[in-house]
Amino acid sequence: MINIPTLELAKQVVGIGNCSGLKVDKFAKFGLTPTAASEVQAPLIAECYASLECRVADARLVNRYNFFILEGVRAWVDSAVRKPQTLHHRGNGVFAVAGETVKLRSSMK
């Protein structure tokens, strides 16, 4: 499962990344709502703008590079959010915020 939060969830995102789910119920601690996925066992986070249900397609690179290849099997999006400022982790506590809209005229027919 890949859950895509918005900027409004930044404090929860950092908190979740700094604790272990083996010791803490992250949903309870950070006030989030688990929602059942339809294809995989991991829960969606209801407060996230979007979620991608994924299955592990290839785990051969995990031991050497800690790298999984995933297959997206279902996507969810909160259509009520009109201009999402999605939050993307870039590593070492650095995040990028997407959301600026650029409209370019298309010549496609």
The first five atom37 places (N, CA, C, CB, O) and aatype in JSON, in Angstrom:
{
  "aatype": [12, 9, 2, 9, 14, 16, 10, 6, 10, 0, 11, 5, 19, 19, 7, 9, 7, 2, 4, 15, 7, 10, 11, 19, 3, 11, 13, 0, 11, 13, 7, 10, 16, 14, 16, 0, 0, 15, 6, 19, 5, 0, 14, 10, 9, 0, 6, 4, 18, 0, 15, 10, 6, 4, 1, 19, 0, 3, 0, 1, 10, 19, 2, 1, 18, 2, 13, 13, 9, 10, 6, 7, 19, 1, 0, 17, 19, 3, 15, 0, 19, 1, 11, 14, 5, 16, 10, 8, 8, 1, 7, 2, 7, 19, 13, 0, 19, 0, 7, 6, 16, 19, 11, 10, 1, 15, 15, 12, 11],
  "atom_mask": [
    [1, 1, 1, 1, 1],
    [1, 1, 1, 1, 1],
    [1, 1, 1, 1, 1],
    [1, 1, 1, 1, 1],
    [1, 1, 1, 1, 1],
    [1, 1, 1, 1, 1],
    [1, 1, 1, 1, 1],
    [1, 1, 1, 1, 1],
    [1, 1, 1, 1, 1],
    [1, 1, 1, 1, 1],
    [1, 1, 1, 1, 1],
    [1, 1, 1, 1, 1],
    [1, 1, 1, 1, 1],
    [1, 1, 1, 1, 1],
    [1, 1, 1, 0, 1],
    [1, 1, 1, 1, 1],
    [1, 1, 1, 0, 1],
    [1, 1, 1, 1, 1],
    [1, 1, 1, 1, 1],
    [1, 1, 1, 1, 1],
    [1, 1, 1, 0, 1],
    [1, 1, 1, 1, 1],
    [1, 1, 1, 1, 1],
    [1, 1, 1, 1, 1],
    [1, 1, 1, 1, 1],
    [1, 1, 1, 1, 1],
    [1, 1, 1, 1, 1],
    [1, 1, 1, 1, 1],
    [1, 1, 1, 1, 1],
    [1, 1, 1, 1, 1],
    [1, 1, 1, 0, 1],
    [1, 1, 1, 1, 1],
    [1, 1, 1, 1, 1],
    [1, 1, 1, 1, 1],
    [1, 1, 1, 1, 1],
    [1, 1, 1, 1, 1],
    [1, 1, 1, 1, 1],
    [1, 1, 1, 1, 1],
    [1, 1, 1, 1, 1],
    [1, 1, 1, 1, 1],
    [1, 1, 1, 1, 1],
    [1, 1, 1, 1, 1],
    [1, 1, 1, 1, 1],
    [1, 1, 1, 1, 1],
    [1, 1, 1, 1, 1],
    [1, 1, 1, 1, 1],
    [1, 1, 1, 1, 1],
    [1, 1, 1, 1, 1],
    [1, 1, 1, 1, 1],
    [1, 1, 1, 1, 1],
    [1, 1, 1, 1, 1],
    [1, 1, 1, 1, 1],
    [1, 1, 1, 1, 1],
    [1, 1, 1, 1, 1],
    [1, 1, 1, 1, 1],
    [1, 1, 1, 1, 1],
    [1, 1, 1, 1, 1],
    [1, 1, 1, 1, 1],
    [1, 1, 1, 1, 1],
    [1, 1, 1, 1, 1],
    [1, 1, 1, 1, 1],
    [1, 1, 1, 1, 1],
    [1, 1, 1, 1, 1],
    [1, 1, 1, 1, 1],
    [1, 1, 1, 1, 1],
    [1, 1, 1, 1, 1],
    [1, 1, 1, 1, 1],
    [1, 1, 1, 1, 1],
    [1, 1, 1, 1, 1],
    [1, 1, 1, 1, 1],
    [1, 1, 1, 1, 1],
    [1, 1, 1, 0, 1],
    [1, 1, 1, 1, 1],
    [1, 1, 1, 1, 1],
    [1, 1, 1, 1, 1],
    [1, 1, 1, 1, 1],
    [1, 1, 1, 1, 1],
    [1, 1, 1, 1, 1],
    [1, 1, 1, 1, 1],
    [1, 1, 1, 1, 1],
    [1, 1, 1, 1, 1],
    [1, 1, 1, 1, 1],
    [1, 1, 1, 1, 1],
    [1, 1, 1, 1, 1],
    [1, 1, 1, 1, 1],
    [1, 1, 1, 1, 1],
    [1, 1, 1, 1, 1],
    [1, 1, 1, 1, 1],
    [1, 1, 1, 1, 1],
    [1, 1, 1, 1, 1],
    [1, 1, 1, 0, 1],
    [1, 1, 1, 1, 1],
    [1, 1, 1, 0, 1],
    [1, 1, 1, 1, 1],
    [1, 1, 1, 1, 1],
    [1, 1, 1, 1, 1],
    [1, 1, 1, 1, 1],
    [1, 1, 1, 1, 1],
    [1, 1, 1, 0, 1],
    [1, 1, 1, 1, 1],
    [1, 1, 1, 1, 1],
    [1, 1, 1, 1, 1],
    [1, 1, 1, 1, 1],
    [1, 1, 1, 1, 1],
    [1, 1, 1, 1, 1],
    [1, 1, 1, 1, 1],
    [1, 1, 1, 1, 1],
    [1, 1, 1, 1, 1],
    [1, 1, 1, 1, 1]
  ],
  "atom_positions": [
    [[0.85, -1.16, 0.0], [0.0, 0.0, 0.0], [0.9, 1.24, 0.0], [-0.97, -0.01, 1.22], [1.84, 1.34, 0.79]],
    [[0.6, 2.16, -0.88], [1.27, 3.46, -0.89], [0.17, 4.48, -0.65], [2.06, 3.73, -2.24], [-0.73, 4.64, -1.47]],
    [[0.26, 5.18, 0.48], [-0.7, 6.23, 0.8], [-0.04, 7.57, 0.51], [-1.18, 6.15, 2.29], [1.11, 7.79, 0.88]],
    [[-0.77, 8.47, -0.15], [-0.21, 9.76, -0.56], [-0.9, 10.86, 0.24], [-0.39, 10.0, -2.1], [-2.05, 11.21, -0.03]],
    [[-0.19, 11.42, 1.24], [-0.78, 12.45, 2.08], [-0.65, 13.84, 1.46], [-0.12, 12.44, 3.46], [0.09, 14.04, 0.5]],
    [[-1.38, 14.78, 2.03], [-1.24, 16.18, 1.65], [-0.45, 16.9, 2.73], [-2.64, 16.84, 1.44], [-0.16, 16.35, 3.79]],
    [[-0.1, 18.14, 2.45], [0.69, 18.96, 3.36], [0.06, 19.04, 4.75], [0.86, 20.36, 2.79], [0.78, 19.14, 5.75]],
    [[-1.26, 18.99, 4.83], [-1.94, 19.07, 6.12], [-1.57, 17.93, 7.07], [-3.45, 19.08, 5.91], [-1.73, 18.05, 8.28]],
    [[-1.08, 16.83, 6.53], [-0.7, 15.68, 7.35], [0.8, 15.61, 7.64], [-1.14, 14.4, 6.66], [1.28, 14.58, 8.11]],
    [[1.53, 16.67, 7.37], [2.99, 16.65, 7.49], [3.47, 16.22, 8.87], [3.56, 18.02, 7.17], [4.38, 15.4, 8.97]],
    [[2.88, 16.74, 9.94], [3.32, 16.38, 11.29], [3.08, 14.9, 11.57], [2.6, 17.23, 12.35], [3.91, 14.23, 12.17]],
    [[1.93, 14.39, 11.12], [1.66, 12.96, 11.31], [2.63, 12.11, 10.49], [0.21, 12.64, 10.91], [3.1, 11.08, 10.97]],
    [[2.94, 12.54, 9.26], [3.85, 11.79, 8.41], [5.22, 11.65, 9.08], [4.01, 12.48, 7.03], [5.78, 10.55, 9.11]],
    [[5.74, 12.73, 9.62], [7.04, 12.68, 10.29], [6.96, 11.8, 11.53], [7.51, 14.11, 10.67], [7.85, 10.99, 11.78]],
    [[5.9, 11.95, 12.32], [5.74, 11.13, 13.51], [5.66, 9.66, 13.19], [0.0, 0.0, 0.0], [6.28, 8.84, 13.86]],
    [[4.9, 9.31, 12.17], [4.75, 7.92, 11.75], [6.1, 7.34, 11.32], [3.73, 7.8, 10.61], [6.42, 6.19, 11.61]],
    [[6.89, 8.15, 10.61], [8.18, 7.68, 10.14], [9.21, 7.53, 11.24], [0.0, 0.0, 0.0], [10.24, 6.89, 11.05]],
    [[8.94, 8.11, 12.4], [9.9, 8.08, 13.5], [9.5, 7.13, 14.63], [10.08, 9.46, 14.05], [10.04, 7.23, 15.73]],
    [[8.56, 6.22, 14.37], [8.2, 5.23, 15.38], [7.92, 3.89, 14.71], [6.97, 5.71, 16.21], [7.68, 3.82, 13.5]],
    [[7.95, 2.85, 15.5], [7.76, 1.49, 14.98], [6.33, 1.03, 15.19], [8.73, 0.52, 15.66], [5.77, 1.17, 16.28]],
    [[5.75, 0.48, 14.13], [4.41, -0.09, 14.23], [4.38, -1.35, 15.09], [0.0, 0.0, 0.0], [3.3, -1.8, 15.47]],
    [[5.53, -1.91, 15.39], [5.59, -3.07, 16.29], [5.32, -2.66, 17.73], [6.94, -3.75, 16.18], [4.88, -3.48, 18.54]],
    [[5.59, -1.38, 18.06], [5.45, -0.9, 19.43], [4.26, 0.04, 19.62], [6.7, -0.2, 19.86], [3.8, 0.24, 20.74]],
    [[3.77, 0.63, 18.53], [2.76, 1.68, 18.6], [1.65, 1.41, 17.59], [3.39, 3.07, 18.35], [1.92, 1.0, 16.46]],
    [[0.41, 1.63, 17.99], [-0.7, 1.64, 17.04], [-0.67, 3.02, 16.39], [-2.11, 1.33, 17.74], [-1.17, 3.99, 16.96]],
    [[-0.09, 3.09, 15.21], [0.1, 4.39, 14.56], [-1.22, 5.08, 14.23], [0.91, 4.21, 13.29], [-1.31, 6.31, 14.31]],
    [[-2.25, 4.32, 13.87], [-3.54, 4.94, 13.58], [-4.07, 5.65, 14.82], [-4.55, 3.88, 13.09], [-4.52, 6.79, 14.73]],
    [[-4.03, 4.99, 15.97], [-4.53, 5.58, 17.21], [-3.67, 6.77, 17.64], [-4.58, 4.53, 18.32], [-4.19, 7.83, 17.98]],
    [[-2.35, 6.58, 17.63], [-1.44, 7.63, 18.12], [-1.54, 8.91, 17.29], [-0.01, 7.12, 18.1], [-1.43, 10.01, 17.84]],
    [[-1.74, 8.77, 15.98], [-1.72, 9.95, 15.13], [-3.1, 10.36, 14.63], [-0.82, 9.71, 13.95], [-3.21, 11.21, 13.74]],
    [[-4.15, 9.78, 15.18], [-5.51, 10.18, 14.87], [-5.92, 9.92, 13.43], [0.0, 0.0, 0.0], [-6.6, 10.74, 12.82]],
    [[-5.51, 8.79, 12.9], [-5.83, 8.45, 11.51], [-6.84, 7.31, 11.46], [-4.56, 8.07, 10.73], [-6.99, 6.55, 12.42]],
    [[-7.54, 7.2, 10.34], [-8.6, 6.22, 10.19], [-8.21, 5.14, 9.19], [-9.89, 6.9, 9.74], [-8.01, 5.43, 8.01]],
    [[-8.08, 3.88, 9.66], [-7.8, 2.8, 8.71], [-9.05, 2.45, 7.92], [-7.26, 1.55, 9.45], [-10.15, 2.39, 8.48]],
    [[-8.88, 2.21, 6.65], [-9.99, 1.83, 5.77], [-9.57, 0.57, 5.01], [-10.36, 3.0, 4.77], [-8.43, 0.46, 4.55]],
    [[-10.48, -0.36, 4.89], [-10.15, -1.64, 4.24], [-9.85, -1.45, 2.76], [-11.3, -2.63, 4.41], [-10.57, -0.77, 2.04]],
    [[-8.76, -2.06, 2.35], [-8.42, -2.12, 0.93], [-9.2, -3.28, 0.31], [-6.88, -2.28, 0.71], [-9.67, -4.16, 1.02]],
    [[-9.33, -3.27, -1.0], [-10.11, -4.34, -1.64], [-9.25, -5.47, -2.19], [-10.94, -3.75, -2.75], [-9.74, -6.58, -2.37]],
    [[-7.97, -5.2, -2.46], [-7.12, -6.19, -3.11], [-6.0, -6.72, -2.23], [-6.53, -5.6, -4.35], [-5.53, -7.84, -2.45]],
    [[-5.55, -5.95, -1.24], [-4.42, -6.35, -0.39], [-4.81, -6.23, 1.08], [-3.17, -5.5, -0.69], [-5.85, -5.65, 1.4]],
    [[-3.98, -6.76, 1.96], [-4.29, -6.78, 3.39], [-3.99, -5.46, 4.11], [-3.53, -7.89, 4.05], [-4.62, -5.18, 5.13]],
    [[-3.08, -4.67, 3.62], [-2.71, -3.42, 4.29], [-3.84, -2.41, 4.19], [-1.43, -2.83, 3.69], [-4.52, -2.35, 3.16]],
    [[-4.07, -1.61, 5.25], [-5.16, -0.63, 5.21], [-4.81, 0.65, 4.46], [-5.57, -0.29, 6.61], [-3.65, 1.07, 4.41]],
    [[-5.83, 1.26, 3.89], [-5.7, 2.61, 3.36], [-5.79, 3.56, 4.54], [-6.82, 2.92, 2.27], [-6.31, 3.2, 5.6]],
    [[-5.29, 4.76, 4.37], [-5.44, 5.81, 5.38], [-6.49, 6.77, 4.83], [-4.07, 6.55, 5.69], [-6.26, 7.45, 3.83]],
    [[-7.63, 6.83, 5.5], [-8.77, 7.61, 4.99], [-8.43, 9.09, 4.8], [-9.95, 7.48, 5.94], [-8.98, 9.73, 3.91]],
    [[-7.54, 9.63, 5.61], [-7.2, 11.05, 5.54], [-6.25, 11.39, 4.4], [-6.59, 11.49, 6.83], [-6.03, 12.57, 4.1]],
    [[-5.69, 10.38, 3.75], [-4.77, 10.64, 2.63], [-5.55, 11.0, 1.37], [-3.87, 9.41, 2.37], [-6.67, 10.53, 1.16]],
    [[-4.94, 11.82, 0.54], [-5.55, 12.22, -0.72], [-5.72, 11.04, -1.67], [-4.72, 13.31, -1.38], [-6.75, 10.91, -2.34]],
    [[-4.71, 10.19, -1.73], [-4.75, 9.05, -2.65], [-4.05, 7.86, -2.03], [-4.1, 9.41, -4.0], [-3.22, 8.0, -1.13]],
    [[-4.4, 6.68, -2.52], [-3.76, 5.45, -2.08], [-3.62, 4.52, -3.28], [-4.57, 4.77, -0.94], [-4.48, 4.48, -4.15]],
    [[-2.53, 3.78, -3.3], [-2.3, 2.79, -4.34], [-2.16, 1.43, -3.67], [-1.02, 3.13, -5.19], [-1.25, 1.21, -2.87]],
    [[-3.07, 0.53, -4.0], [-2.95, -0.84, -3.5], [-1.93, -1.53, -4.38], [-4.34, -1.6, -3.5], [-2.04, -1.49, -5.61]],
    [[-0.94, -2.16, -3.76], [0.14, -2.8, -4.51], [0.42, -4.19, -3.98], [1.41, -1.95, -4.44], [0.25, -4.49, -2.8]],
    [[0.87, -5.04, -4.89], [1.39, -6.36, -4.54], [2.88, -6.36, -4.86], [0.63, -7.51, -5.31], [3.33, -5.7, -5.79]],
    [[3.64, -7.12, -4.08], [5.06, -7.27, -4.37], [5.19, -8.15, -5.6], [5.85, -7.88, -3.14], [4.77, -9.31, -5.59]],
    [[5.76, -7.6, -6.66], [5.93, -8.34, -7.92], [7.29, -9.01, -7.99], [5.75, -7.4, -9.11], [7.44, -10.05, -8.63]],
    [[8.29, -8.4, -7.33], [9.65, -8.95, -7.39], [10.41, -8.49, -6.15], [10.39, -8.51, -8.7], [10.51, -7.29, -5.9]],
    [[10.93, -9.43, -5.4], [11.68, -9.11, -4.18], [13.14, -9.54, -4.28], [11.02, -9.77, -2.97], [13.83, -9.6, -3.26]],
    [[13.61, -9.84, -5.47], [14.99, -10.33, -5.64], [16.05, -9.32, -5.24], [15.21, -10.74, -7.07], [17.17, -9.71, -4.9]],
    [[15.74, -8.04, -5.28], [16.74, -7.01, -4.97], [16.68, -6.52, -3.53], [16.55, -5.84, -5.9], [17.41, -5.6, -3.16]],
    [[15.83, -7.12, -2.72], [15.64, -6.65, -1.35], [16.91, -6.81, -0.52], [14.49, -7.39, -0.68], [17.35, -5.85, 0.12]],
    [[17.51, -7.98, -0.5], [18.68, -8.21, 0.34], [19.87, -7.34, -0.04], [19.08, -9.65, 0.27], [20.61, -6.88, 0.83]],
    [[20.04, -7.11, -1.31], [21.21, -6.34, -1.76], [20.99, -4.83, -1.73], [21.58, -6.76, -3.18], [21.88, -4.08, -1.35]],
    [[19.76, -4.38, -2.13], [19.52, -2.94, -2.27], [18.33, -2.42, -1.45], [19.29, -2.61, -3.72], [18.04, -1.23, -1.48]],
    [[17.65, -3.32, -0.71], [16.44, -2.94, 0.01], [15.41, -2.35, -0.97], [16.76, -1.94, 1.15], [14.8, -1.31, -0.69]],
    [[15.24, -3.01, -2.1], [14.43, -2.5, -3.21], [13.38, -3.53, -3.6], [15.31, -2.14, -4.42], [13.71, -4.66, -3.94]],
    [[12.13, -3.13, -3.55], [11.01, -3.96, -3.97], [10.46, -3.44, -5.29], [9.9, -3.99, -2.88], [10.46, -2.23, -5.52]],
    [[9.99, -4.32, -6.14], [9.24, -3.91, -7.33], [7.79, -4.24, -7.06], [9.77, -4.64, -8.64], [7.44, -5.39, -6.78]],
    [[6.94, -3.23, -7.13], [5.53, -3.38, -6.81], [4.67, -3.34, -8.07], [5.09, -2.3, -5.84], [5.04, -2.74, -9.07]],
    [[3.54, -3.99, -7.98], [2.53, -3.95, -9.05], [1.3, -3.25, -8.48], [2.18, -5.4, -9.58], [0.7, -3.73, -7.52]],
    [[0.93, -2.13, -9.06], [-0.28, -1.44, -8.64], [-1.5, -2.22, -9.09], [0.0, 0.0, 0.0], [-1.62, -2.56, -10.27]],
    [[-2.42, -2.52, -8.16], [-3.6, -3.3, -8.51], [-4.9, -2.51, -8.36], [-3.66, -4.55, -7.65], [-5.94, -2.92, -8.89]],
    [[-4.85, -1.39, -7.65], [-6.04, -0.54, -7.52], [-5.6, 0.82, -7.01], [-7.09, -1.19, -6.55], [-4.66, 0.93, -6.23]],
    [[-6.27, 1.86, -7.46], [-5.96, 3.22, -7.03], [-7.19, 3.88, -6.45], [-5.41, 4.06, -8.21], [-8.31, 3.66, -6.91]],
    [[-6.97, 4.67, -5.43], [-8.05, 5.42, -4.77], [-7.66, 6.89, -4.73], [-8.31, 4.87, -3.32], [-6.49, 7.22, -4.56]],
    [[-8.64, 7.77, -4.89], [-8.39, 9.21, -4.81], [-9.6, 9.87, -4.18], [-8.08, 9.82, -6.22], [-10.74, 9.48, -4.42]],
    [[-9.35, 10.89, -3.37], [-10.44, 11.67, -2.76], [-10.82, 12.76, -3.74], [-10.01, 12.27, -1.36], [-10.16, 13.8, -3.81]],
    [[-11.88, 12.54, -4.49], [-12.28, 13.49, -5.54], [-12.82, 14.79, -4.96], [-13.32, 12.85, -6.43], [-13.01, 15.75, -5.71]],
    [[-13.07, 14.84, -3.66], [-13.54, 16.08, -3.03], [-12.41, 17.1, -2.88], [-14.17, 15.78, -1.66], [-12.66, 18.29, -2.74]],
    [[-11.17, 16.62, -2.91], [-10.01, 17.52, -2.79], [-9.71, 18.07, -4.18], [-8.75, 16.78, -2.19], [-9.35, 17.32, -5.09]],
    [[-9.86, 19.37, -4.33], [-9.74, 19.99, -5.66], [-8.31, 20.35, -6.04], [-10.58, 21.22, -5.72], [-7.92, 20.16, -7.19]],
    [[-7.53, 20.86, -5.11], [-6.15, 21.27, -5.42], [-5.21, 20.68, -4.37], [-6.03, 22.83, -5.47], [-4.73, 21.41, -3.49]],
    [[-4.95, 19.38, -4.44], [-4.14, 18.75, -3.4], [-2.69, 19.2, -3.44], [-4.2, 17.25, -3.54], [-2.07, 19.31, -4.5]],
    [[-2.16, 19.46, -2.25], [-0.74, 19.75, -2.11], [-0.12, 18.48, -1.54], [-0.46, 21.02, -1.18], [0.08, 18.36, -0.33]],
    [[0.18, 17.53, -2.42], [0.67, 16.24, -1.96], [2.11, 16.34, -1.46], [0.58, 15.21, -3.09], [2.92, 17.12, -1.95]],
    [[2.38, 15.52, -0.44], [3.65, 15.55, 0.26], [4.48, 14.34, -0.17], [3.44, 15.57, 1.8], [3.98, 13.22, -0.16]],
    [[5.75, 14.57, -0.55], [6.6, 13.51, -1.07], [7.96, 13.54, -0.35], [6.79, 13.66, -2.6], [8.66, 14.55, -0.4]],
    [[8.33, 12.44, 0.3], [9.59, 12.37, 1.04], [10.76, 12.22, 0.08], [9.57, 11.19, 2.03], [10.76, 11.37, -0.81]],
    [[11.76, 13.06, 0.27], [12.95, 13.03, -0.6], [14.15, 12.45, 0.13], [13.27, 14.43, -1.11], [15.22, 12.29, -0.47]],
    [[13.99, 12.15, 1.4], [15.09, 11.57, 2.2], [15.64, 12.55, 3.2], [0.0, 0.0, 0.0], [15.62, 13.77, 2.98]],
    [[16.15, 12.01, 4.32], [16.79, 12.81, 5.37], [15.93, 13.96, 5.88], [18.09, 13.37, 4.86], [16.43, 15.05, 6.14]],
    [[14.64, 13.72, 6.03], [13.74, 14.73, 6.58], [13.37, 15.84, 5.61], [0.0, 0.0, 0.0], [12.82, 16.86, 6.02]],
    [[13.66, 15.66, 4.34], [13.34, 16.67, 3.32], [12.13, 16.19, 2.52], [14.57, 16.93, 2.38], [12.08, 15.03, 2.09]],
    [[11.17, 17.08, 2.34], [9.95, 16.76, 1.61], [9.74, 17.75, 0.48], [8.73, 16.76, 2.55], [10.19, 18.9, 0.55]],
    [[9.06, 17.3, -0.56], [8.63, 18.18, -1.64], [7.11, 18.26, -1.57], [9.12, 17.67, -3.06], [6.45, 17.29, -1.21]],
    [[6.57, 19.42, -1.91], [5.12, 19.59, -1.93], [4.71, 19.87, -3.37], [4.67, 20.74, -0.98], [5.16, 20.85, -3.97]],
    [[3.86, 19.0, -3.91], [3.34, 19.2, -5.25], [2.03, 19.96, -5.15], [3.14, 17.83, -5.99], [1.4, 19.98, -4.09]],
    [[1.62, 20.56, -6.19], [0.33, 21.2, -6.14], [0.17, 22.42, -7.04], [0.0, 0.0, 0.0], [-0.96, 22.84, -7.3]],
    [[1.26, 22.99, -7.52], [1.13, 24.12, -8.43], [0.56, 23.6, -9.75], [2.51, 24.83, -8.65], [1.05, 22.62, -10.31]],
    [[-0.46, 24.26, -10.22], [-1.1, 23.85, -11.47], [-0.62, 24.74, -12.6], [-2.64, 23.92, -11.35], [-0.61, 25.96, -12.49]],
    [[-0.22, 24.1, -13.68], [0.22, 24.82, -14.88], [-0.66, 24.32, -16.02], [1.76, 24.6, -15.19], [-0.68, 23.12, -16.31]],
    [[-1.38, 25.21, -16.64], [-2.26, 24.81, -17.75], [-1.61, 25.24, -19.06], [-3.68, 25.44, -17.6], [-1.35, 26.42, -19.28]],
    [[-1.36, 24.27, -19.92], [-0.73, 24.54, -21.21], [-1.71, 24.11, -22.31], [0.64, 23.79, -21.34], [-2.34, 23.06, -22.21]],
    [[-1.81, 24.91, -23.31], [-2.71, 24.6, -24.41], [-2.19, 23.39, -25.18], [-2.86, 25.81, -25.35], [-1.01, 23.34, -25.54]],
    [[-3.05, 22.45, -25.42], [-2.7, 21.24, -26.15], [-3.12, 21.36, -27.6], [-3.33, 20.02, -25.51], [-4.15, 21.95, -27.9]],
    [[-2.31, 20.79, -28.5], [-2.69, 20.76, -29.9], [-3.21, 19.39, -30.31], [-1.5, 21.15, -30.76], [-3.44, 19.13, -31.49]],
    [[-3.4, 18.51, -29.32], [-3.91, 17.16, -29.59], [-5.38, 17.23, -29.94], [-3.69, 16.23, -28.38], [-6.12, 18.08, -29.43]],
    [[-5.81, 16.34, -30.8], [-7.23, 16.31, -31.2], [-7.86, 15.02, -30.77], [-7.38, 16.49, -32.72], [-9.05, 14.81, -31.01]]
  ]
}
